Amino acid sequence: MIARPAGLTRAVPALYSLALAAIVLGPLLGPGYLLLRDAVSTPRSYLTDSALGLTDAAARAVPQDAAIAALTSVIDGGLVVKAILLSALWLAGWGAARMVAALLPTAGLGPQLLASTVLLWNPYVAERLLQGHWSLLTGYAALPWTVLAALRLRRSATPWSPRSWCPLGLTLAAAGLTPTGALLATALAAVLLALPGGAGARWSRLAVAAALAVAASAPWLTATALSGAGAQGSDPAGVAAFAARAEPGLGTLGSLAGLGGIWNSTAVPATRTGIFALAGTAVLLTVVACGLPALWRRRGNPVIAALAVVAAAAVLLPALAATGWGLTAGEWAATRVPGAGLLRDAQKWVALAAPFYALAAAAGAGALARIGGRVFGRHPLGRESDGRPPTAGRNRSGVAAAVGIVAVLLALPDLAWGVGGALRPVHYPASWERVASQLLVADEGGDVAMLPAGMFRLFPYSGDTPVLDPAPRMLPVDVLQTGELIVADGTVEGEGSRARDVERLLLAGGDAEGLARLGVRWVLVEHSTPGPLAQSRRTLDQLDEAYADEELSLYRVAGPVAVTAADPALRAASVAAHLLWAALLTGSALGLLAHRARGHRGRGRADQA
């Protein structure tokens, strides 16, 4: 048998994962912008108080919005978001293969590719893409790399050295693009580093991890502390509205075990809306279950055992949270525990089960190969009964993995090509650029109020799915949004109050002086989307029309307007926290590259000697 070059073997999982990620995103990779439910990319965004998380709304998109604002000052925003999303899916699959190679060193290439497939091609990825949670997938992608980084730190006697902590610093910072991602990666790292054993003292590696986690989470922790949004509590109605959902034939627990069950029944692939959801889940769980006996025999490895416990908790706890008493407890926490609103979308935490699923799938391929070896016979001295060398066992492992890969892909066929074509780029009318340019030129204080009322839009160019209003990321001025979400069972209120007051005034046809007192300088009317306008025409007639076409009309409130901008000291503190996060991200990456370069130079000198 011809052996593969080691470099090629290492490169195959990366290339395979990149190809699979491209198949998933499909048409989205063409020209245009992502605009689907919660996902909004724009040609350019700006470093407003909202982007820094300094308004009265919860800092859910920090440091994401600020990072995008910085990058889009030099690169088109559509390219930025698509590059981050493609990289996240690619690294998710590649990280799974690397994790298998580290924890199951005898597993061949086939099992590694099966692990990549399980981590990348599953209902969790599909549903989060359809919901528009593209940045959450960066935290998801960081999980297998967090396992690898924790292994590096556990094996180091000097956890404070850059060689030891840079991998964990990079994964936590990358996951920290959103608060949820930071919490996912931090929780996984904390569990693995708290396990007994390892080369160094447990307290020292936990201290390193804690320092890195604080730096990775500094933007949203600072924004929450400065704005006070986290202390206001959340609408308890959001607990039931965002609880995990049972899919056809599965129940809540079965849906979560299959990495599905997102709260929004419209943000699921077509094959998950019928009885095929049961079949697809059965296939995925069968692939995972094949490896459980093999992993049970390795239960002496504390990392594998911990990943199993984390996976069980990640499935069971969201299922319990969807029960009657779980909802009651969640509603109590939402109103009384600061920051508890961050936990209300319970299904997103099932991401923590994915690394163990990928590991079990890889172990299952090896187990099936061993079963095949017993069925077909193996010579006791190591040669097959037909005289072939023992490498035939690895070939059978590859065949078993190939069967598993095909089964996982067929279990969710409409994840391909933009989740059945739902992910496709949109093109904004030129009106948006003209309005943004006018606001830049005017450079006046005061915020922008929006009409029609509400946060979601149905534009002719965005398809038949409601999308978040792109104005807050499109315009160089803070845009007031109530944070109010319309869900199947009613309405979930946002945290802020000023935006609600402005919206009520506009719909009641109040006077322009009221808008000025509330800090509103501009009112933007979007004509091509349905929504409540009520008596707002009476208010608009009191304003100066600054711009108008068939898509947008911009009105200006004359006279002095109340100052609503964040205090410069608070803004400076938030910027400093964002810079700390960016320094951790770039510094850890550069530290890893420098260490790798020194390793290559050392090996080169050894070869010459």
C-alpha positions as CSV (number, residue, x, y, z in Angstrom):
1,M,0.0,0.0,0.0
2,I,1.3,3.5,-0.9
3,A,1.5,5.7,2.2
4,R,0.2,9.2,2.1
5,P,2.7,12.1,2.7
6,A,2.2,13.4,6.3
7,G,1.7,16.9,5.0
8,L,-1.1,15.8,2.7
9,T,-2.9,13.9,5.4
10,R,-2.8,17.0,7.6
11,A,-4.1,19.2,4.8
12,V,-7.0,17.1,3.7
13,P,-9.3,17.9,6.7
14,A,-8.7,21.6,6.2
15,L,-9.5,21.4,2.4
16,Y,-12.5,19.1,3.0
17,S,-13.9,21.5,5.6
18,L,-13.4,24.5,3.4
19,A,-15.2,22.7,0.5
20,L,-18.1,21.7,2.8
21,A,-18.4,25.3,4.1
22,A,-18.6,26.6,0.6
23,I,-21.3,24.1,-0.3
24,V,-23.3,25.2,2.8
25,L,-23.1,28.9,2.0
26,G,-23.5,28.4,-1.8
27,P,-25.2,31.4,-3.4
28,L,-24.4,33.8,-0.5
29,L,-20.8,33.9,-1.7
30,G,-21.9,35.9,-4.7
31,P,-22.0,39.7,-4.9
32,G,-24.4,41.4,-2.4
33,Y,-25.2,41.5,1.3
34,L,-26.6,39.2,3.9
35,L,-30.0,40.3,5.0
36,L,-32.1,37.5,6.6
37,R,-34.0,37.7,9.9
38,D,-31.4,38.8,12.5
39,A,-28.5,39.0,10.0
40,V,-27.7,42.4,8.6
41,S,-24.6,43.3,6.6
42,T,-24.3,46.6,4.9
43,P,-21.7,48.3,2.7
44,R,-20.5,50.4,5.5
45,S,-21.3,50.7,9.2
46,Y,-20.2,53.3,11.8
47,L,-18.8,53.4,15.3
48,T,-22.0,54.8,17.0
49,D,-22.9,54.6,20.6
50,S,-25.2,51.6,19.6
51,A,-22.2,49.8,18.1
52,L,-20.3,50.3,21.3
53,G,-23.2,49.0,23.4
54,L,-23.7,52.3,25.2
55,T,-27.4,52.8,24.7
56,D,-30.2,51.5,27.0
57,A,-30.5,48.3,24.9
58,A,-28.8,45.1,26.0
59,A,-25.3,44.8,24.5
60,R,-26.0,41.7,22.5
61,A,-23.9,42.6,19.4
62,V,-20.7,43.7,21.2
63,P,-17.9,43.8,20.0
64,Q,-19.4,42.5,16.7
65,D,-20.8,45.8,15.6
66,A,-17.8,47.8,16.5
67,A,-15.4,45.4,14.8
68,I,-17.5,45.5,11.6
69,A,-17.6,49.3,11.8
70,A,-13.8,49.4,12.0
71,L,-13.3,46.8,9.2
72,T,-15.9,48.4,6.8
73,S,-14.0,51.7,6.9
74,V,-11.6,50.0,4.5
75,I,-13.4,46.9,3.2
76,D,-16.9,46.4,1.9
77,G,-19.2,45.1,4.6
78,G,-20.7,42.4,2.5
79,L,-17.2,40.9,2.0
80,V,-16.4,41.2,5.7
81,V,-19.4,39.3,7.0
82,K,-19.2,36.6,4.3
83,A,-15.5,36.1,5.0
84,I,-16.1,35.8,8.7
85,L,-19.0,33.3,8.2
86,L,-17.1,31.2,5.7
87,S,-14.0,31.1,8.0
88,A,-16.2,30.1,11.0
89,L,-17.7,27.1,9.2
90,W,-14.4,26.1,7.7
91,L,-12.6,26.3,11.1
92,A,-15.5,24.4,12.8
93,G,-14.9,21.4,10.6
94,W,-11.1,21.6,10.6
95,G,-11.1,22.0,14.4
96,A,-13.1,18.9,14.8
97,A,-10.6,16.9,12.8
98,R,-7.7,18.3,14.8
99,M,-9.5,17.6,18.0
100,V,-10.0,13.9,17.0
101,A,-6.3,13.7,16.0
102,A,-5.3,14.9,19.5
103,L,-7.8,12.9,21.6
104,L,-7.9,9.7,19.4
105,P,-4.4,9.6,18.0
106,T,-5.0,6.2,16.4
107,A,-8.0,7.4,14.4
108,G,-7.2,7.7,10.7
109,L,-8.1,10.3,8.1
110,G,-11.6,8.9,7.5
111,P,-12.8,9.3,11.1
112,Q,-11.4,12.8,11.2
113,L,-13.4,13.8,8.1
114,L,-16.5,12.2,9.7
115,A,-16.0,14.4,12.8
116,S,-15.7,17.4,10.5
117,T,-18.9,16.5,8.8
118,V,-20.8,16.0,12.1
119,L,-19.7,19.4,13.5
120,L,-20.4,21.3,10.3
121,W,-23.4,19.6,8.8
122,N,-26.1,19.5,11.5
123,P,-29.4,21.1,12.4
124,Y,-27.8,23.6,14.8
125,V,-25.7,25.1,12.0
126,A,-28.7,25.2,9.6
127,E,-31.1,26.8,12.1
128,R,-28.7,29.4,13.3
129,L,-27.9,30.3,9.7
130,L,-31.6,30.7,8.9
131,Q,-32.2,32.7,12.1
132,G,-29.4,35.0,11.0
133,H,-27.0,34.3,13.9
134,W,-23.9,34.3,11.7
135,S,-21.7,35.7,14.5
136,L,-22.8,33.1,17.0
137,L,-21.3,30.5,14.7
138,T,-17.9,32.0,15.3
139,G,-18.3,31.0,19.0
140,Y,-19.6,27.6,17.8
141,A,-16.5,27.2,15.6
142,A,-14.2,28.0,18.4
143,L,-15.4,25.1,20.6
144,P,-13.1,22.3,19.1
145,W,-10.2,24.7,19.1
146,T,-11.0,25.5,22.7
147,V,-10.6,21.8,23.5
148,L,-7.2,21.8,21.8
149,A,-6.1,25.0,23.5
150,A,-7.1,23.6,26.9
151,L,-5.1,20.4,26.2
152,R,-2.1,22.6,25.4
153,L,-2.5,24.5,28.7
154,R,-3.0,21.3,30.7
155,R,0.2,19.9,29.3
156,S,2.3,22.9,30.1
157,A,4.2,23.4,33.4
158,T,4.4,27.1,32.7
159,P,0.9,28.2,31.8
160,W,1.9,31.9,31.9
161,S,4.2,31.6,29.0
162,P,2.9,32.9,25.7
163,R,3.5,29.5,24.1
164,S,1.0,28.0,26.5
165,W,-1.8,30.6,26.7
166,C,-1.8,32.1,23.2
167,P,-4.0,29.3,21.7
168,L,-6.6,29.7,24.4
169,G,-6.4,33.5,24.1
170,L,-7.0,33.3,20.4
171,T,-10.0,30.9,20.7
172,L,-11.6,32.9,23.5
173,A,-11.2,36.2,21.6
174,A,-12.6,34.8,18.4
175,A,-15.5,33.3,20.2
176,G,-16.0,36.6,22.0
177,L,-17.3,38.3,18.8
178,T,-20.6,37.9,20.6
179,P,-21.3,37.6,24.4
180,T,-22.9,34.1,23.9
181,G,-19.8,32.9,22.0
182,A,-17.6,34.1,24.8
183,L,-19.7,32.3,27.4
184,L,-19.7,29.1,25.3
185,A,-16.0,28.9,24.9
186,T,-15.2,30.1,28.5
187,A,-17.5,27.5,30.0
188,L,-15.9,24.7,28.0
189,A,-12.4,25.9,28.8
190,A,-13.2,26.3,32.5
191,V,-14.5,22.7,32.8
192,L,-11.5,21.2,31.0
193,L,-8.9,23.2,32.9
194,A,-10.5,22.4,36.2
195,L,-10.1,18.7,35.7
196,P,-7.4,16.9,37.8
197,G,-4.1,16.0,36.3
198,G,-2.0,17.9,33.9
199,A,1.6,19.2,34.1
200,G,1.1,22.4,36.0
201,A,-0.9,23.5,39.1
202,R,-4.7,23.6,38.5
203,W,-5.1,27.0,40.1
204,S,-2.5,28.6,37.8
205,R,-4.0,27.4,34.5
206,L,-7.5,28.5,35.8
207,A,-6.1,31.9,36.7
208,V,-4.7,32.2,33.2
209,A,-8.0,31.2,31.7
210,A,-9.9,33.7,33.9
211,A,-7.6,36.6,32.8
212,L,-8.0,35.6,29.2
213,A,-11.8,35.3,29.5
214,V,-12.1,38.7,31.1
215,A,-10.1,40.3,28.3
216,A,-12.2,38.4,25.6
217,S,-15.4,39.6,27.3
218,A,-14.3,43.1,28.2
219,P,-16.4,44.9,25.5
220,W,-19.7,43.5,26.5
221,L,-19.0,43.5,30.2
222,T,-17.9,47.1,30.0
223,A,-20.9,48.1,27.9
224,T,-23.3,46.4,30.3
225,A,-21.7,48.1,33.3
226,L,-21.6,51.5,31.7
227,S,-25.1,51.5,30.1
228,G,-26.8,49.8,33.0
229,A,-28.9,47.8,30.6
230,G,-28.1,44.5,32.3
231,A,-29.5,45.7,35.6
232,Q,-32.9,46.5,34.2
233,G,-34.1,43.0,33.8
234,S,-35.7,41.4,30.7
235,D,-39.3,40.8,29.8
236,P,-40.2,37.5,31.4
237,A,-42.4,36.7,28.3
238,G,-39.1,36.1,26.4
239,V,-38.4,33.0,28.5
240,A,-41.3,31.0,27.1
241,A,-41.0,32.6,23.6
242,F,-37.4,31.6,23.2
243,A,-37.5,28.2,24.9
244,A,-36.4,25.2,22.9
245,R,-39.1,23.8,20.6
246,A,-40.2,20.2,19.9
247,E,-39.8,19.1,16.3
248,P,-42.2,16.6,14.6
249,G,-42.1,13.2,16.1
250,L,-39.2,14.0,18.5
251,G,-40.3,16.0,21.5
252,T,-38.2,18.7,23.0
253,L,-35.5,16.4,24.4
254,G,-35.2,14.5,21.1
255,S,-35.0,17.7,19.1
256,L,-32.2,19.0,21.3
257,A,-30.4,15.6,21.3
258,G,-30.4,15.9,17.5
259,L,-28.9,19.4,17.8
260,G,-32.2,21.0,16.7
261,G,-35.1,22.6,18.4
262,I,-34.6,26.4,17.8
263,W,-37.5,28.5,19.2
264,N,-38.5,29.9,15.8
265,S,-40.4,27.3,13.8
266,T,-39.9,29.2,10.6
267,A,-36.1,29.2,10.8
268,V,-35.7,25.6,10.1
269,P,-34.8,23.6,6.9
270,A,-37.8,22.1,5.1
271,T,-36.7,18.6,6.0
272,R,-37.0,19.5,9.7
273,T,-40.7,20.5,9.5
274,G,-42.1,17.0,8.9
275,I,-41.5,13.4,9.9
276,F,-38.1,13.4,8.1
277,A,-36.8,15.3,11.2
278,L,-37.2,12.1,13.1
279,A,-35.3,10.1,10.5
280,G,-32.5,12.7,10.2
281,T,-32.1,12.8,14.0
282,A,-32.1,9.0,14.2
283,V,-29.3,8.9,11.6
284,L,-27.2,11.5,13.4
285,L,-27.6,9.9,16.8
286,T,-26.9,6.4,15.4
287,V,-23.6,7.7,14.0
288,V,-22.8,9.2,17.4
289,A,-23.9,6.2,19.4
290,C,-21.6,3.8,17.4
291,G,-18.7,5.5,19.1
292,L,-20.0,5.5,22.7
293,P,-18.7,2.1,23.7
294,A,-15.2,3.0,22.4
295,L,-15.2,6.3,24.3
296,W,-16.5,4.5,27.4
297,R,-13.3,2.3,27.3
298,R,-11.4,5.6,27.3
299,R,-13.3,7.1,30.3
300,G,-10.0,7.2,32.1
301,N,-9.1,10.2,29.9
302,P,-10.6,13.0,32.0
303,V,-11.0,15.3,29.0
304,I,-13.1,12.8,27.1
305,A,-15.2,12.1,30.2
306,A,-15.7,15.8,30.8
307,L,-16.8,16.4,27.2
308,A,-19.4,13.7,27.6
309,V,-20.7,15.3,30.8
310,V,-20.8,18.7,29.1
311,A,-22.7,17.2,26.2
312,A,-25.3,15.6,28.4
313,A,-25.8,18.8,30.4
314,A,-26.1,20.9,27.1
315,V,-29.0,18.7,26.0
316,L,-30.8,18.1,29.3
317,L,-30.7,21.5,30.8
318,P,-32.3,23.3,27.9
319,A,-34.9,20.5,27.8
320,L,-35.6,21.1,31.5
321,A,-35.8,24.8,30.9
322,A,-38.7,24.3,28.5
323,T,-40.8,22.5,31.1
324,G,-43.4,24.3,33.3
325,W,-41.2,24.7,36.3
326,G,-38.2,25.5,34.2
327,L,-40.1,28.4,32.5
328,T,-41.2,29.6,35.9
329,A,-37.6,29.6,37.2
330,G,-36.5,31.4,34.0
331,E,-39.1,34.1,34.3
332,W,-38.0,34.7,37.9
333,A,-34.4,35.0,36.8
334,A,-35.2,37.3,33.9
335,T,-36.8,39.9,36.2
336,R,-34.4,39.6,39.2
337,V,-31.0,38.4,38.0
338,P,-28.9,40.9,36.1
339,G,-27.9,39.6,32.7
340,A,-30.2,36.6,32.8
341,G,-31.8,37.7,29.6
342,L,-28.7,36.5,27.8
343,L,-29.7,32.9,28.7
344,R,-33.3,33.0,27.5
345,D,-32.6,31.4,24.0
346,A,-31.9,28.1,25.7
347,Q,-31.4,26.0,22.5
348,K,-28.2,27.9,21.6
349,W,-26.4,26.3,24.5
350,V,-26.8,22.9,22.9
351,A,-23.7,23.9,20.9
352,L,-21.6,22.6,23.8
353,A,-22.7,19.0,22.9
354,A,-21.2,19.3,19.4
355,P,-17.5,18.6,20.2
356,F,-18.4,15.3,22.0
357,Y,-20.7,14.3,19.1
358,A,-17.9,14.8,16.6
359,L,-15.5,12.8,18.8
360,A,-18.0,10.0,19.3
361,A,-18.7,9.8,15.5
362,A,-14.9,9.4,14.8
363,A,-14.6,6.7,17.5
364,G,-17.6,5.0,16.0
365,A,-15.9,4.7,12.6
366,G,-13.0,2.9,14.3
367,A,-15.4,0.7,16.2
368,L,-17.2,-0.4,13.0
369,A,-13.8,-1.2,11.4
370,R,-12.9,-3.4,14.3
371,I,-16.2,-5.2,14.0
372,G,-15.5,-5.7,10.4
373,G,-12.1,-7.1,11.3
374,R,-13.6,-9.7,13.6
375,V,-16.2,-10.6,11.0
376,F,-13.7,-11.1,8.2
377,G,-11.0,-12.5,10.4
378,R,-7.5,-11.2,11.4
379,H,-4.3,-13.3,11.8
380,P,-3.1,-13.3,15.4
381,L,0.4,-12.1,14.3
382,G,-1.1,-9.0,12.8
383,R,-1.8,-10.0,9.2
384,E,-5.3,-10.3,7.8
385,S,-6.5,-13.9,7.2
386,D,-6.1,-13.4,3.4
387,G,-2.5,-12.3,3.9
388,R,-3.0,-8.5,3.7
389,P,-1.0,-6.3,6.1
390,P,-2.7,-4.7,9.2
391,T,-3.2,-1.4,7.3
392,A,-6.3,-3.0,5.8
393,G,-8.0,-2.3,9.2
394,R,-7.4,1.4,8.7
395,N,-8.9,1.0,5.2
396,R,-12.0,-0.5,6.7
397,S,-12.1,2.5,9.1
398,G,-12.1,4.8,6.2
399,V,-14.9,2.9,4.5
400,A,-17.0,3.1,7.7
401,A,-16.3,6.8,8.0
402,A,-17.3,7.3,4.4
403,V,-20.6,5.5,5.0
404,G,-21.1,7.8,8.1
405,I,-20.3,10.9,6.1
406,V,-22.9,10.1,3.4
407,A,-25.5,9.2,6.1
408,V,-25.0,12.6,7.9
409,L,-25.1,14.5,4.7
410,L,-28.3,12.8,3.5
411,A,-29.9,13.3,7.0
412,L,-30.0,17.0,6.3
413,P,-29.9,17.4,2.5
414,D,-31.2,21.0,2.4
415,L,-28.3,22.4,4.4
416,A,-26.6,22.5,1.0
417,W,-26.5,25.6,-1.2
418,G,-27.5,28.2,1.2
419,V,-29.8,26.1,3.3
420,G,-32.0,25.3,0.4
421,G,-31.5,28.7,-1.2
422,A,-32.6,30.8,1.7
423,L,-29.2,32.3,2.1
424,R,-28.8,34.5,-0.9
425,P,-27.3,38.0,-1.2
426,V,-29.5,41.1,-1.5
427,H,-28.7,44.5,-3.2
428,Y,-29.7,47.7,-1.4
429,P,-31.3,50.5,-3.3
430,A,-29.0,53.6,-3.8
431,S,-31.4,55.6,-1.6
432,W,-29.7,54.2,1.5
433,E,-26.3,55.5,0.5
434,R,-27.7,58.9,-0.3
435,V,-29.4,59.2,3.1
436,A,-26.2,58.0,4.9
437,S,-24.2,60.6,2.9
438,Q,-26.6,63.4,3.8
439,L,-26.4,62.5,7.5
440,L,-22.6,62.5,7.3
441,V,-22.5,65.9,5.7
442,A,-25.1,67.4,8.2
443,D,-23.1,66.1,11.2
444,E,-25.7,67.2,13.7
445,G,-26.5,65.9,17.2
446,G,-29.6,63.9,17.9
447,D,-30.8,60.4,16.9
448,V,-32.8,58.9,14.1
449,A,-36.4,57.7,14.6
450,M,-37.9,55.1,12.2
451,L,-41.2,54.7,10.5
452,P,-43.1,52.4,10.1
453,A,-43.0,51.3,13.7
454,G,-41.2,48.1,14.7
455,M,-37.8,46.6,14.2
456,F,-38.5,44.1,11.3
457,R,-39.1,44.9,7.7
458,L,-40.4,43.2,4.5
459,F,-38.6,44.8,1.6
460,P,-39.3,43.8,-2.0
461,Y,-35.5,43.2,-2.4
462,S,-35.2,41.0,0.8
463,G,-37.7,38.2,-0.1
464,D,-40.7,37.1,1.9
465,T,-39.0,36.6,5.3
466,P,-39.0,39.5,7.9
467,V,-35.6,41.0,8.3
468,L,-34.1,43.4,10.9
469,D,-34.2,47.0,9.8
470,P,-30.8,47.7,8.3
471,A,-30.9,51.4,9.3
472,P,-29.0,51.0,12.6
473,R,-26.0,49.5,10.7
474,M,-26.4,51.6,7.5
475,L,-26.6,55.1,9.0
476,P,-23.8,57.1,10.7
477,V,-26.2,58.2,13.5
478,D,-27.7,56.2,16.3
479,V,-31.1,54.8,15.3
480,L,-33.7,54.3,18.0
481,Q,-35.1,50.8,18.2
482,T,-37.5,49.6,20.8
483,G,-36.1,46.1,20.9
484,E,-39.6,44.8,20.8
485,L,-39.9,41.4,19.2
486,I,-43.0,39.9,17.6
487,V,-43.2,36.2,18.2
488,A,-45.8,33.5,17.6
489,D,-47.4,33.8,21.1
490,G,-47.2,37.6,21.4
491,T,-44.7,40.4,22.0
492,V,-41.4,40.4,23.9
493,E,-40.4,43.9,25.0
494,G,-36.9,45.3,24.8
495,E,-34.9,46.8,27.6
496,G,-34.9,50.5,26.7
497,S,-37.7,53.0,27.2
498,R,-36.8,56.1,25.2
499,A,-37.3,54.4,21.8
500,R,-40.7,53.3,22.9
501,D,-41.6,56.8,24.0
502,V,-40.5,58.1,20.6
503,E,-42.5,55.5,18.7
504,R,-45.6,56.2,20.7
505,L,-45.3,60.0,20.1
506,L,-44.9,59.4,16.3
507,L,-47.9,57.0,16.1
508,A,-50.0,59.4,18.1
509,G,-49.1,62.3,15.8
510,G,-47.4,64.3,18.6
511,D,-45.6,67.6,18.1
512,A,-42.0,68.1,16.9
513,E,-41.0,69.7,20.2
514,G,-41.7,66.3,21.9
515,L,-39.3,64.7,19.5
516,A,-36.6,67.3,20.3
517,R,-37.0,66.8,24.0
518,L,-36.5,63.0,23.4
519,G,-33.2,63.7,21.5
520,V,-34.5,63.0,18.0
521,R,-33.1,65.1,15.2
522,W,-34.2,62.9,12.2
523,V,-37.1,60.8,11.2
524,L,-36.6,58.3,8.4
525,V,-39.6,56.8,6.6
526,E,-39.1,53.5,4.7
527,H,-41.8,53.4,2.0
528,S,-41.4,49.9,0.6
529,T,-42.1,47.9,3.7
530,P,-45.5,47.4,5.5
531,G,-45.9,48.5,9.1
532,P,-47.8,50.8,11.4
533,L,-47.9,54.5,10.6
534,A,-51.1,55.5,12.5
535,Q,-51.2,59.3,12.9
536,S,-47.5,59.9,12.2
537,R,-48.3,62.1,9.1
538,R,-49.4,64.9,11.5
539,T,-45.9,64.8,13.1
540,L,-44.1,64.6,9.8
541,D,-45.9,67.7,8.4
542,Q,-44.3,69.7,11.2
543,L,-40.8,68.7,10.1
544,D,-38.5,69.8,7.3
545,E,-38.1,67.3,4.4
546,A,-34.4,66.8,3.8
547,Y,-34.5,63.9,1.3
548,A,-37.2,62.0,-0.5
549,D,-37.6,59.3,-3.2
550,E,-39.7,56.2,-3.8
551,E,-37.7,54.2,-1.2
552,L,-36.9,56.6,1.7
553,S,-37.8,60.0,3.1
554,L,-35.7,61.8,5.6
555,Y,-37.2,64.5,7.8
556,R,-35.3,67.0,10.1
557,V,-36.5,68.3,13.4
558,A,-35.7,72.0,13.5
559,G,-34.3,73.9,16.5
560,P,-32.3,72.6,19.5
561,V,-32.4,68.9,20.3
562,A,-31.7,67.3,23.7
563,V,-28.2,65.8,23.9
564,T,-28.4,62.0,24.1
565,A,-24.8,61.0,23.1
566,A,-22.8,58.9,25.6
567,D,-20.5,60.8,27.9
568,P,-17.0,61.0,26.3
569,A,-15.4,59.3,29.3
570,L,-17.8,56.3,29.0
571,R,-17.2,56.2,25.3
572,A,-13.4,56.2,25.9
573,A,-13.8,53.4,28.4
574,S,-15.8,51.3,26.0
575,V,-13.3,51.9,23.2
576,A,-10.5,50.8,25.5
577,A,-12.3,47.6,26.3
578,H,-12.8,46.9,22.6
579,L,-9.1,47.6,22.0
580,L,-8.2,45.1,24.8
581,W,-10.3,42.5,23.0
582,A,-8.7,43.3,19.6
583,A,-5.2,43.2,21.2
584,L,-5.9,39.7,22.7
585,L,-7.1,38.5,19.3
586,T,-4.2,39.9,17.2
587,G,-1.6,39.4,19.9
588,S,-2.5,35.7,20.4
589,A,-2.5,35.1,16.6
590,L,0.9,36.8,16.2
591,G,2.3,34.9,19.1
592,L,1.2,31.5,17.6
593,L,2.7,32.5,14.2
594,A,6.0,33.5,15.8
595,H,6.2,30.3,17.8
596,R,5.4,28.2,14.7
597,A,8.0,30.1,12.7
598,R,10.6,29.4,15.4
599,G,9.7,25.8,15.3
600,H,10.1,25.6,11.5
601,R,13.6,27.3,11.8
602,G,14.6,24.9,14.5
603,R,13.6,21.9,12.4
604,G,15.4,23.3,9.5
605,R,18.7,23.7,11.4
606,A,18.3,20.1,12.8
607,D,17.8,18.8,9.2
608,Q,21.0,20.6,8.1
609,A,22.9,19.2,11.0
